Each structure stands twice: as structure tokens, then as C-alpha cells.
Amino acid sequence: MTVVVKIGGARAVDPAGAVTDVAHLTVNDEDVVVVHGGSTAVDDALDDFGTEPEYVESPSGMTGRFTDAETMNVFTMAMGKVNTDLVAAFENAGVPAVGLNGVDGSLLTGPRKSAVKVVEDGKKKIRRGDHSGKIEAVNTDLLQTQLDAGYVPVVSVPMLADDGVAVNADADRAAAAVAGALDATLVVLTDVAGVYEDPEDPDSLIEEVLTPADLAAAEAAAEGFMSKKVLAATEALESGAESVVVADANSRDPVVRALDGAGTRFDPEAV
């Protein structure tokens, strides 16, 4: 079994438990690929440069970063540091790890979205100058070569757009693309226990999403950044992932517990 572990980039997510669990899985000869975000690190770096982070809402209600040319430069630097720090953490835990971004070896590729539809003040608008893209292909040969050699690939965006430019892409959806391409189980670690029926009530955890009706209910319940994680789960399953679990990064043994039933599990039958 191959496991793709997505480690969230929010400040509230502590990667230490995931690092320990990945070490445990690799000792037991499991193939693991790590994909990570870096939203907080990017926002902090933008702040250091005196630039205000800009988030926009799509017509479908998704929230995402608007990445102009200046933001893209800072984004690339910040994500590189997050990647290096995470690889160092794995190496310190005895895990041979290799840091890769989506540009390396054309790992993550697809079309660029230079103009995006956004909603501002209730009105739909077109924003131009965006440096973002949609991942449509994953270089699985590159990942498999690393896995076969005993390494854990630690993957981050940016991706390589079809015009040869490095652009931003959502890290949850990047993890979904990788999991689908490798026919893997995807564990998405975030700062809550999973998808809640009521986002304000931690006791309303949705434990299983087994049918299209369950998926529709999860989509309706998810708000803000959790909407992206439900979308990523759907895309992962549609592209071949074994299953997807959204779970708490800060619990004990977060990856192992997620694989054993903790969190919100999305089944292929749901799509």
C-alpha cells in the first residue's frame, strides 16, 4: 500500500506527530509520499516584505490565494523554506527524505489560469495577472524512483504550468493528484478532527462518507478551507485513490489513527 500524507500549512498544524508516524510506516516497508502546504509561512513572509496577503472567493464559494507576480516570488521562497525544514525534520527522525517541488522533473504539471473568476461585494468579476494553475499530470516515474530507492518524497507546490512558468496550486488538490496517480490512500491532516456536520460543534464529526448522498451532505456542511479538503477528497477518489481520510494532525499518532478509522473517511463509492 502507498500512503500519501498531506500535512497542512496552517500555524495550528504541528507536523511532529506526522513525522514520527511516517518514520513508523517506512520502517514497516510502507511507501509514503508527503505533500505539504505553507499558507502561514507564505503570509508571514509577505508580511515581512510589507505585502498584504490577498484571498479571494470563487463563484462556487471556495476561498483561495490570489497570486500576483510579487506574491509568487515570495511564495516560492517561503515554500522552499518550509520544504527544507520538513525534510530536515524527517532526516532527524531517521527517515531518508528528498524535497521536491512541482517544477522538479515536471512533477506537477497542467494549464495556467492567468485570469480567475472571483466574487467581490456580491458581484462576479474577472481578475487577471494570477499566477496559479490546475494540476492535470503527475510524474509518477520520478516519485516511484525515489520510493524504490528507499526515500520519502516530500512534495510542495509550485507546479509547472504549460507555458513553462512556475505557478501556485492548492496543496490539498496537489496531494489529491499525487494520491490518485499512485492509486494510494490519502491522509489529509489539518487542525480539526475531520469534517463536521456543524462546523461550530466538534461533536458533530462525520465519520464516513460512503455514498453520493453522504458526499453531498459533507460538501454542504464544509465551510471555508474545509471545502477545499472535501473537493480534494473527491478529486483524489475520481482519479484513482484507494480512500481519503481527513483527520487531526495534532492528535497522537495522527497518520496511524487515520488509517485505523479516526477522522472522516471518504470511500470510492461516494463518487
C-alpha positions as a LaTeX table, in Angstrom:
\begin{tabular}{lrrr}
\hline
Residue & $x$ (\AA) & $y$ (\AA) & $z$ (\AA) \\
\hline
Met1 & 0.00 & 0.00 & 0.00 \\
Thr2 & 1.18 & 3.52 & $-0.79$ \\
Val3 & 0.14 & 6.29 & 1.59 \\
Val4 & 0.13 & 9.97 & 0.66 \\
Val5 & 0.19 & 12.20 & 3.74 \\
Lys6 & $-0.85$ & 15.83 & 3.31 \\
Ile7 & 0.49 & 18.00 & 6.14 \\
Gly8 & $-1.40$ & 21.26 & 6.43 \\
Gly9 & 0.45 & 24.56 & 6.33 \\
Ala10 & $-1.60$ & 26.45 & 8.90 \\
Arg11 & 0.10 & 27.65 & 12.07 \\
Ala12 & $-2.23$ & 25.44 & 14.14 \\
Val13 & $-0.87$ & 22.28 & 12.50 \\
Asp14 & 2.10 & 20.68 & 14.27 \\
Pro15 & 3.88 & 18.27 & 11.88 \\
Ala16 & 5.77 & 16.42 & 14.64 \\
Gly17 & 3.24 & 13.59 & 15.04 \\
Ala18 & 3.08 & 13.03 & 11.29 \\
Val19 & 6.88 & 12.89 & 11.08 \\
Thr20 & 7.01 & 10.19 & 13.78 \\
Asp21 & 4.22 & 8.20 & 12.11 \\
Val22 & 5.88 & 8.35 & 8.68 \\
Ala23 & 9.06 & 7.03 & 10.31 \\
His24 & 6.99 & 4.17 & 11.77 \\
Leu25 & 5.38 & 3.36 & 8.40 \\
Thr26 & 8.65 & 3.39 & 6.47 \\
Val27 & 10.32 & 1.06 & 8.99 \\
Asn28 & 7.46 & $-1.32$ & 8.21 \\
Asp29 & 8.24 & $-1.07$ & 4.47 \\
Glu30 & 5.26 & 1.11 & 3.56 \\
Asp31 & 5.74 & 3.52 & 0.65 \\
Val32 & 4.94 & 7.05 & 1.83 \\
Val33 & 4.82 & 10.32 & $-0.09$ \\
Val34 & 4.39 & 13.54 & 1.88 \\
Val35 & 2.75 & 16.64 & 0.39 \\
His36 & 2.74 & 19.83 & 2.45 \\
Gly37 & 1.15 & 23.25 & 2.46 \\
Gly38 & 2.60 & 26.51 & 3.69 \\
Ser39 & $-0.14$ & 29.12 & 3.93 \\
Thr40 & 1.03 & 30.58 & 7.23 \\
Ala41 & 4.68 & 30.71 & 6.17 \\
Val42 & 3.71 & 32.49 & 2.94 \\
Asp43 & 1.52 & 35.00 & 4.80 \\
Asp44 & 4.33 & 35.66 & 7.31 \\
Ala45 & 6.86 & 36.15 & 4.52 \\
Leu46 & 4.53 & 38.53 & 2.67 \\
Asp47 & 4.15 & 40.47 & 5.91 \\
Asp48 & 7.94 & 40.66 & 6.25 \\
Phe49 & 8.05 & 42.17 & 2.75 \\
Gly50 & 5.29 & 44.62 & 3.60 \\
Thr51 & 2.73 & 42.97 & 1.32 \\
Glu52 & $-0.82$ & 42.15 & 2.40 \\
Pro53 & $-1.87$ & 38.54 & 1.63 \\
Glu54 & $-4.92$ & 38.52 & $-0.64$ \\
Tyr55 & $-7.55$ & 35.81 & $-0.54$ \\
Val56 & $-10.43$ & 35.72 & $-2.98$ \\
Glu57 & $-13.68$ & 33.79 & $-3.16$ \\
Ser58 & $-14.67$ & 31.86 & $-6.28$ \\
Pro59 & $-18.26$ & 31.80 & $-7.58$ \\
Ser60 & $-18.57$ & 28.28 & $-6.13$ \\
Gly61 & $-17.69$ & 29.58 & $-2.66$ \\
Met62 & $-14.08$ & 28.34 & $-2.49$ \\
Thr63 & $-11.50$ & 30.58 & $-0.82$ \\
Gly64 & $-8.03$ & 30.76 & $-2.35$ \\
Arg65 & $-4.94$ & 32.90 & $-2.55$ \\
Phe66 & $-4.67$ & 35.45 & $-5.36$ \\
Thr67 & $-1.06$ & 35.18 & $-6.52$ \\
Asp68 & 0.26 & 38.13 & $-8.49$ \\
Ala69 & 3.89 & 38.27 & $-9.70$ \\
Glu70 & 5.22 & 39.80 & $-6.47$ \\
Thr71 & 3.34 & 37.32 & $-4.30$ \\
Met72 & 4.60 & 34.45 & $-6.47$ \\
Asn73 & 8.22 & 35.39 & $-5.79$ \\
Val74 & 7.64 & 35.41 & $-2.03$ \\
Phe75 & 5.53 & 32.25 & $-2.26$ \\
Thr76 & 8.35 & 30.33 & $-3.96$ \\
Met77 & 10.87 & 31.40 & $-1.31$ \\
Ala78 & 8.60 & 30.64 & 1.63 \\
Met79 & 7.52 & 27.23 & 0.33 \\
Gly80 & 11.17 & 26.32 & $-0.27$ \\
Lys81 & 11.99 & 27.02 & 3.37 \\
Val82 & 9.01 & 25.02 & 4.62 \\
Asn83 & 10.08 & 22.12 & 2.42 \\
Thr84 & 13.69 & 22.24 & 3.64 \\
Asp85 & 12.62 & 22.43 & 7.29 \\
Leu86 & 10.28 & 19.46 & 6.87 \\
Val87 & 12.92 & 17.36 & 5.09 \\
Ala88 & 15.32 & 18.16 & 7.95 \\
Ala89 & 12.68 & 17.01 & 10.47 \\
Phe90 & 12.30 & 13.71 & 8.63 \\
Glu91 & 16.07 & 13.22 & 8.41 \\
Asn92 & 16.36 & 13.89 & 12.16 \\
Ala93 & 13.70 & 11.22 & 12.71 \\
Gly94 & 15.77 & 8.71 & 10.71 \\
Val95 & 13.64 & 8.97 & 7.56 \\
Pro96 & 15.60 & 9.33 & 4.30 \\
Ala97 & 13.70 & 12.17 & 2.64 \\
Val98 & 14.02 & 14.07 & $-0.63$ \\
Gly99 & 12.47 & 17.51 & $-1.07$ \\
Leu100 & 10.76 & 18.10 & $-4.41$ \\
Asn101 & 8.58 & 20.88 & $-5.71$ \\
Gly102 & 6.19 & 20.51 & $-8.61$ \\
Val103 & 8.66 & 22.07 & $-11.04$ \\
Asp104 & 11.37 & 19.47 & $-10.32$ \\
Gly105 & 11.35 & 16.90 & $-13.11$ \\
Ser106 & 7.98 & 18.30 & $-14.23$ \\
Leu107 & 6.49 & 16.58 & $-11.19$ \\
Leu108 & 3.20 & 18.53 & $-11.18$ \\
Thr109 & 2.05 & 20.00 & $-14.48$ \\
Gly110 & $-1.06$ & 21.46 & $-16.06$ \\
Pro111 & $-2.64$ & 24.58 & $-17.57$ \\
Arg112 & $-2.12$ & 28.04 & $-16.14$ \\
Lys113 & $-5.04$ & 30.20 & $-15.02$ \\
Ser114 & $-3.90$ & 33.76 & $-15.73$ \\
Ala115 & $-7.43$ & 35.08 & $-15.20$ \\
Val116 & $-9.73$ & 33.87 & $-12.44$ \\
Lys117 & $-13.39$ & 34.42 & $-11.64$ \\
Val118 & $-13.93$ & 35.93 & $-8.21$ \\
Val119 & $-16.83$ & 37.31 & $-6.18$ \\
Glu120 & $-16.32$ & 40.78 & $-4.68$ \\
Asp121 & $-19.11$ & 42.60 & $-2.85$ \\
Gly122 & $-21.56$ & 40.06 & $-4.19$ \\
Lys123 & $-20.57$ & 40.64 & $-7.81$ \\
Lys124 & $-18.74$ & 38.26 & $-10.13$ \\
Lys125 & $-15.56$ & 39.72 & $-11.60$ \\
Ile126 & $-12.58$ & 38.59 & $-13.67$ \\
Arg127 & $-9.18$ & 39.13 & $-12.02$ \\
Arg128 & $-6.15$ & 39.00 & $-14.32$ \\
Gly129 & $-2.45$ & 38.53 & $-13.56$ \\
Asp130 & $-2.93$ & 35.45 & $-11.40$ \\
His131 & $-0.03$ & 33.00 & $-11.17$ \\
Ser132 & $-1.92$ & 29.80 & $-10.49$ \\
Gly133 & $-2.75$ & 26.60 & $-12.31$ \\
Lys134 & $-4.60$ & 23.31 & $-12.25$ \\
Ile135 & $-2.58$ & 20.12 & $-11.87$ \\
Glu136 & $-3.52$ & 17.64 & $-14.60$ \\
Ala137 & $-0.46$ & 15.36 & $-14.66$ \\
Val138 & 1.88 & 13.87 & $-12.06$ \\
Asn139 & 5.30 & 12.44 & $-12.93$ \\
Thr140 & 4.83 & 9.16 & $-11.09$ \\
Asp141 & 8.09 & 7.78 & $-12.52$ \\
Leu142 & 10.01 & 10.41 & $-10.53$ \\
Leu143 & 8.15 & 9.56 & $-7.32$ \\
Gln144 & 8.46 & 5.80 & $-7.87$ \\
Thr145 & 12.20 & 6.12 & $-8.48$ \\
Gln146 & 12.59 & 7.82 & $-5.10$ \\
Leu147 & 10.35 & 5.27 & $-3.36$ \\
Asp148 & 12.19 & 2.33 & $-4.92$ \\
Ala149 & 15.47 & 3.79 & $-3.66$ \\
Gly150 & 14.10 & 3.93 & $-0.12$ \\
Tyr151 & 13.36 & 7.65 & 0.10 \\
Val152 & 10.26 & 9.53 & 1.20 \\
Pro153 & 9.49 & 12.25 & $-1.36$ \\
Val154 & 8.44 & 15.48 & 0.38 \\
Val155 & 6.45 & 17.38 & $-2.23$ \\
Ser156 & 5.33 & 21.01 & $-2.37$ \\
Val157 & 3.89 & 23.40 & $-4.90$ \\
Pro158 & 4.60 & 25.46 & $-7.06$ \\
Met159 & 3.64 & 23.45 & $-10.12$ \\
Leu160 & 4.98 & 23.87 & $-13.67$ \\
Ala161 & 2.39 & 25.45 & $-15.96$ \\
Asp162 & 2.07 & 24.63 & $-19.65$ \\
Asp163 & 3.70 & 27.96 & $-20.55$ \\
Gly164 & 6.86 & 26.94 & $-18.69$ \\
Val165 & 6.22 & 29.20 & $-15.68$ \\
Ala166 & 6.18 & 28.12 & $-12.03$ \\
Val167 & 2.75 & 28.92 & $-10.59$ \\
Asn168 & 0.79 & 28.39 & $-7.40$ \\
Ala169 & $-1.59$ & 25.46 & $-6.95$ \\
Asp170 & $-3.66$ & 24.36 & $-3.97$ \\
Ala171 & $-1.70$ & 21.94 & $-1.79$ \\
Asp172 & $-4.74$ & 19.81 & $-0.88$ \\
Arg173 & $-5.54$ & 19.35 & $-4.56$ \\
Ala174 & $-1.85$ & 18.64 & $-5.27$ \\
Ala175 & $-1.98$ & 15.86 & $-2.67$ \\
Ala176 & $-5.17$ & 14.57 & $-4.30$ \\
Ala177 & $-3.48$ & 14.47 & $-7.72$ \\
Val178 & $-0.49$ & 12.59 & $-6.31$ \\
Ala179 & $-2.69$ & 10.10 & $-4.43$ \\
Gly180 & $-4.84$ & 9.47 & $-7.48$ \\
Ala181 & $-1.84$ & 8.98 & $-9.76$ \\
Leu182 & $-0.27$ & 6.48 & $-7.32$ \\
Asp183 & $-3.56$ & 4.66 & $-6.53$ \\
Ala184 & $-2.74$ & 5.50 & $-2.92$ \\
Thr185 & $-4.60$ & 6.11 & 0.31 \\
Leu186 & $-4.65$ & 9.84 & 1.07 \\
Val187 & $-4.49$ & 11.13 & 4.64 \\
Val188 & $-5.20$ & 14.87 & 4.85 \\
Leu189 & $-4.00$ & 16.22 & 8.20 \\
Thr190 & $-5.49$ & 19.50 & 9.38 \\
Asp191 & $-6.20$ & 21.32 & 12.66 \\
Val192 & $-9.60$ & 19.71 & 13.38 \\
Ala193 & $-10.76$ & 16.11 & 13.76 \\
Gly194 & $-12.37$ & 15.93 & 10.31 \\
Val195 & $-15.46$ & 17.28 & 8.57 \\
Tyr196 & $-18.18$ & 18.40 & 10.99 \\
Glu197 & $-21.92$ & 18.45 & 10.24 \\
Asp198 & $-21.89$ & 21.71 & 12.21 \\
Pro199 & $-18.52$ & 23.49 & 11.87 \\
Glu200 & $-19.07$ & 25.03 & 15.33 \\
Asp201 & $-19.67$ & 21.66 & 17.02 \\
Pro202 & $-16.68$ & 19.28 & 17.39 \\
Asp203 & $-19.10$ & 16.54 & 18.48 \\
Ser204 & $-20.74$ & 16.51 & 15.04 \\
Leu205 & $-17.91$ & 14.69 & 13.24 \\
Ile206 & $-18.93$ & 12.96 & 10.01 \\
Glu207 & $-17.13$ & 9.63 & 10.37 \\
Glu208 & $-17.82$ & 8.07 & 6.97 \\
Val209 & $-18.76$ & 9.30 & 3.50 \\
Leu210 & $-19.92$ & 6.17 & 1.70 \\
Thr211 & $-22.48$ & 7.31 & $-0.89$ \\
Pro212 & $-23.06$ & 10.25 & $-3.24$ \\
Ala213 & $-25.72$ & 11.47 & $-0.79$ \\
Asp214 & $-23.16$ & 11.38 & 2.03 \\
Leu215 & $-20.73$ & 13.33 & $-0.16$ \\
Ala216 & $-23.36$ & 15.96 & $-0.96$ \\
Ala217 & $-24.02$ & 16.33 & 2.78 \\
Ala218 & $-20.30$ & 16.71 & 3.50 \\
Glu219 & $-19.97$ & 19.32 & 0.75 \\
Ala220 & $-22.90$ & 21.24 & 2.18 \\
Ala221 & $-21.51$ & 21.09 & 5.72 \\
Ala222 & $-17.94$ & 22.12 & 4.88 \\
Glu223 & $-17.04$ & 25.79 & 5.16 \\
Gly224 & $-14.01$ & 27.87 & 4.24 \\
Phe225 & $-10.81$ & 25.90 & 3.82 \\
Met226 & $-12.56$ & 22.63 & 4.69 \\
Ser227 & $-14.48$ & 22.99 & 1.40 \\
Lys228 & $-11.13$ & 22.62 & $-0.41$ \\
Lys229 & $-10.38$ & 19.43 & 1.52 \\
Val230 & $-13.73$ & 17.89 & 0.58 \\
Leu231 & $-13.10$ & 18.89 & $-3.05$ \\
Ala232 & $-9.61$ & 17.36 & $-2.84$ \\
Ala233 & $-11.06$ & 14.14 & $-1.43$ \\
Thr234 & $-13.50$ & 13.98 & $-4.33$ \\
Glu235 & $-10.78$ & 14.63 & $-6.92$ \\
Ala236 & $-8.48$ & 12.04 & $-5.35$ \\
Leu237 & $-11.15$ & 9.32 & $-5.48$ \\
Glu238 & $-12.20$ & 10.26 & $-9.02$ \\
Ser239 & $-8.59$ & 9.92 & $-10.18$ \\
Gly240 & $-7.92$ & 6.54 & $-8.59$ \\
Ala241 & $-7.11$ & 6.92 & $-4.89$ \\
Glu242 & $-7.97$ & 3.96 & $-2.66$ \\
Ser243 & $-9.63$ & 6.10 & 0.01 \\
Val244 & $-9.25$ & 9.50 & 1.66 \\
Val245 & $-9.24$ & 10.40 & 5.35 \\
Val246 & $-9.40$ & 13.95 & 6.73 \\
Ala247 & $-8.04$ & 13.87 & 10.28 \\
Asp248 & $-6.43$ & 15.84 & 13.11 \\
Ala249 & $-2.69$ & 16.43 & 12.70 \\
Asn250 & $-2.33$ & 17.28 & 16.38 \\
Ser251 & $-3.70$ & 14.03 & 17.83 \\
Arg252 & $-1.39$ & 11.26 & 18.98 \\
Asp253 & $-0.20$ & 9.02 & 16.11 \\
Pro254 & $-2.26$ & 11.05 & 13.61 \\
Val255 & $-1.46$ & 9.07 & 10.44 \\
Val256 & $-1.73$ & 5.63 & 12.05 \\
Arg257 & $-5.00$ & 6.59 & 13.76 \\
Ala258 & $-6.39$ & 7.97 & 10.50 \\
Leu259 & $-5.55$ & 4.71 & 8.73 \\
Asp260 & $-7.25$ & 2.83 & 11.60 \\
Gly261 & $-10.53$ & 4.75 & 11.40 \\
Ala262 & $-10.11$ & 8.18 & 13.01 \\
Gly263 & $-11.32$ & 11.29 & 11.22 \\
Thr264 & $-13.69$ & 11.49 & 8.25 \\
Arg265 & $-13.21$ & 8.66 & 5.74 \\
Phe266 & $-14.26$ & 9.10 & 2.11 \\
Asp267 & $-14.96$ & 5.85 & 0.24 \\
Pro268 & $-14.62$ & 5.46 & $-3.55$ \\
Glu269 & $-18.32$ & 4.53 & $-3.73$ \\
Ala270 & $-19.13$ & 8.12 & $-2.72$ \\
Val271 & $-18.13$ & 9.40 & $-6.15$ \\
\hline
\end{tabular}
